[in-house]
Amino acid sequence: MRILVTGSSGLIGSEAVEHFDRQGHQVVGVDNNMRRVFFGAAGDTTWNLQRLKKATSRFEHRELDIRNREGIAALFKEIRFDLIVHCAAQPSHDKARDIALLDFDVNAVGTINLLEATRQHSPESVFIFMSTNKVYGDAPNEIPVKELPTRYDYARPEDHEGIDENCRIDRTLHSIFGASKVAADVMAQEYGRYFGLKVGVFRGGCLTGPGHSGVELHGFLSYLVKVAVTGQSYTVFGYKGKQVRDNIHSHDVIRAFEEFANNPRPGEVYNLGGGRENSVSMLEAIDLIQEKTGNRIQWAYTDEARKGDHICYISDLRKFQNHYPGWRITRSLNSILEEMVDAQKQHKPA
Ligand SMILES: NC(=O)c1ccc[n+]([C@@H]2O[C@H](COP(=O)([O-])OP(=O)(O)OC[C@H]3O[C@@H](n4cnc5c(N)ncnc54)[C@H](O)[C@@H]3O)[C@@H](O)[C@H]2O)c1
């Protein structure tokens, strides 16, 4: 297959490149290292691009901006893709506030540029769009929770498995990032439903793995591991540190994409996170990482939660598992953390 991966130097994109290259496919990656523009030197993804060039055999990188409509169209005219994995984004909830136009141009306009190029030039291809659970805004916070010693959890038994795809996406507080992703998410669905393109939309929980260039504003586990290993300090924002996230390894994300690509259901939407098994609160994550690194994390607490932040978010994975019974979570939270600590110790530049 000829496969296009956007955001190919990022966490999810780089995992996709390696995975599909290993299988002998021709993979073209598009990434202009914009993560550095968003987050400064710590967000620079050059290390990952260099690593990919060494680790792959047929991978080809293009320093292209997904906002460049003509450039994207030219790439699609040049190569007829069988699969498009769209992961390029401005990924931070908090950052978007300061760069609202840039955030929208990358997340929403960049996505329609790719969808339209697909429709014009590769209409038979499968198009995977990496969306986010922030499309639900703060609606998940309406679910009653109970306070436990180290975390919040859902109070009602019917909520035990977490948030499913029926959670509403409007009339909630999203953040600017969440709203630009809603635009992209709905447009991607539309290209599936209206035009019949083989589009799949995946609403990520906390996606993680050693390929993350973790920064304070994005990639909490990766950043927390970095802080633990390098001795910097960490700030926990609100909810007594008991807010819960479900964490999925980038490998399990790509395996889900692969299952969808083999048997696409046009216009479908899936929640994709680590599920209850891989859920952790901030307080629990700090403890676990201290245990694994042997270092004390210096952390401070501020009472004010991040605007629109989820109190307890666990992805209900049942819809995807029903549609694709061959898929399951293969990497536990423990193994994810161990791999991240090893990667951080060996290291890549800070
Ligand atoms: N990491 C998470 O916890 C998480 C959670 C939910 C959803 N997501 C979504 O998953 C996708 C991938 O996230 P990630 O964690 O791999 O992010 P990442 O920042 O590691 O990777 C994104 C890559 O896209 C590139 N990029 C950004 N703007 C670009 C542009 N205009 N043109 C070309 N390349 C550009 C960046 O340089 C970066 O390498 C994003 O859509 C993100 O919103 C991530």
Ligand as a Chemical Component Dictionary entry (heavy atoms), coordinates in Angstrom:
data_LIG
# 
_chem_comp.id                   LIG 
_chem_comp.type                 NON-POLYMER 
_chem_comp.pdbx_formal_charge   0 
_chem_comp.three_letter_code    LIG 
# 
loop_
_chem_comp_atom.comp_id 
_chem_comp_atom.atom_id 
_chem_comp_atom.alt_atom_id 
_chem_comp_atom.type_symbol 
_chem_comp_atom.charge 
_chem_comp_atom.model_Cartn_x 
_chem_comp_atom.model_Cartn_y 
_chem_comp_atom.model_Cartn_z 
_chem_comp_atom.pdbx_ordinal 
LIG N1  N1  N 0  -1.398 12.939 22.616 1  
LIG C1  C1  C 0  -2.597 12.947 23.132 2  
LIG O1  O1  O 0  -2.771 12.760 24.329 3  
LIG C2  C2  C 0  -3.794 13.138 22.248 4  
LIG C3  C3  C 0  -5.061 12.953 22.803 5  
LIG C4  C4  C 0  -6.180 13.064 21.999 6  
LIG C5  C5  C 0  -6.032 13.374 20.669 7  
LIG N2  N2  N 1  -4.802 13.584 20.144 8  
LIG C6  C6  C 0  -4.706 13.910 18.719 9  
LIG O2  O2  O 0  -3.863 12.978 18.081 10 
LIG C7  C7  C 0  -3.174 13.584 17.001 11 
LIG C8  C8  C 0  -1.712 13.303 17.139 12 
LIG O3  O3  O 0  -1.273 13.809 18.385 13 
LIG P1  P1  P 0  0.217  13.627 18.873 14 
LIG O4  O4  O 0  0.172  13.452 20.340 15 
LIG O5  O5  O -1 0.914  12.633 18.021 16 
LIG O6  O6  O 0  0.766  15.103 18.590 17 
LIG P2  P2  P 0  2.249  15.544 18.235 18 
LIG O7  O7  O 0  2.307  17.015 18.511 19 
LIG O8  O8  O 0  3.242  14.645 18.884 20 
LIG O9  O9  O 0  2.307  15.297 16.663 21 
LIG C9  C9  C 0  1.710  16.156 15.739 22 
LIG C10 C10 C 0  2.731  16.440 14.650 23 
LIG O10 O10 O 0  2.090  17.269 13.670 24 
LIG C11 C11 C 0  3.051  18.191 13.186 25 
LIG N3  N3  N 0  2.336  19.331 12.648 26 
LIG C12 C12 C 0  1.647  20.258 13.356 27 
LIG N4  N4  N 0  1.131  21.158 12.537 28 
LIG C13 C13 C 0  1.488  20.810 11.266 29 
LIG C14 C14 C 0  1.242  21.370 9.998  30 
LIG N5  N5  N 0  0.562  22.506 9.860  31 
LIG N6  N6  N 0  1.712  20.723 8.911  32 
LIG C15 C15 C 0  2.440  19.586 9.045  33 
LIG N7  N7  N 0  2.724  19.015 10.240 34 
LIG C16 C16 C 0  2.242  19.628 11.336 35 
LIG C17 C17 C 0  3.905  18.522 14.406 36 
LIG O11 O11 O 0  5.179  19.026 14.061 37 
LIG C18 C18 C 0  3.968  17.194 15.148 38 
LIG O12 O12 O 0  5.133  16.470 14.810 39 
LIG C19 C19 C 0  -3.571 15.048 17.046 40 
LIG O13 O13 O 0  -4.623 15.253 16.154 41 
LIG C20 C20 C 0  -4.062 15.247 18.464 42 
LIG O14 O14 O 0  -5.007 16.293 18.558 43 
LIG C21 C21 C 0  -3.676 13.462 20.903 44 
# 
loop_
_chem_comp_bond.comp_id 
_chem_comp_bond.atom_id_1 
_chem_comp_bond.atom_id_2 
_chem_comp_bond.value_order 
_chem_comp_bond.pdbx_ordinal 
LIG N1  C1  SING 1  
LIG C1  O1  DOUB 2  
LIG C1  C2  SING 3  
LIG C2  C3  SING 4  
LIG C2  C21 DOUB 5  
LIG C3  C4  DOUB 6  
LIG C4  C5  SING 7  
LIG C5  N2  DOUB 8  
LIG N2  C6  SING 9  
LIG N2  C21 SING 10 
LIG C6  O2  SING 11 
LIG C6  C20 SING 12 
LIG O2  C7  SING 13 
LIG C7  C8  SING 14 
LIG C7  C19 SING 15 
LIG C8  O3  SING 16 
LIG O3  P1  SING 17 
LIG P1  O4  DOUB 18 
LIG P1  O5  SING 19 
LIG P1  O6  SING 20 
LIG O6  P2  SING 21 
LIG P2  O7  DOUB 22 
LIG P2  O8  SING 23 
LIG P2  O9  SING 24 
LIG O9  C9  SING 25 
LIG C9  C10 SING 26 
LIG C10 O10 SING 27 
LIG C10 C18 SING 28 
LIG O10 C11 SING 29 
LIG C11 N3  SING 30 
LIG C11 C17 SING 31 
LIG N3  C12 SING 32 
LIG N3  C16 SING 33 
LIG C12 N4  DOUB 34 
LIG N4  C13 SING 35 
LIG C13 C14 SING 36 
LIG C13 C16 DOUB 37 
LIG C14 N5  SING 38 
LIG C14 N6  DOUB 39 
LIG N6  C15 SING 40 
LIG C15 N7  DOUB 41 
LIG N7  C16 SING 42 
LIG C17 O11 SING 43 
LIG C17 C18 SING 44 
LIG C18 O12 SING 45 
LIG C19 O13 SING 46 
LIG C19 C20 SING 47 
LIG C20 O14 SING 48 
# 
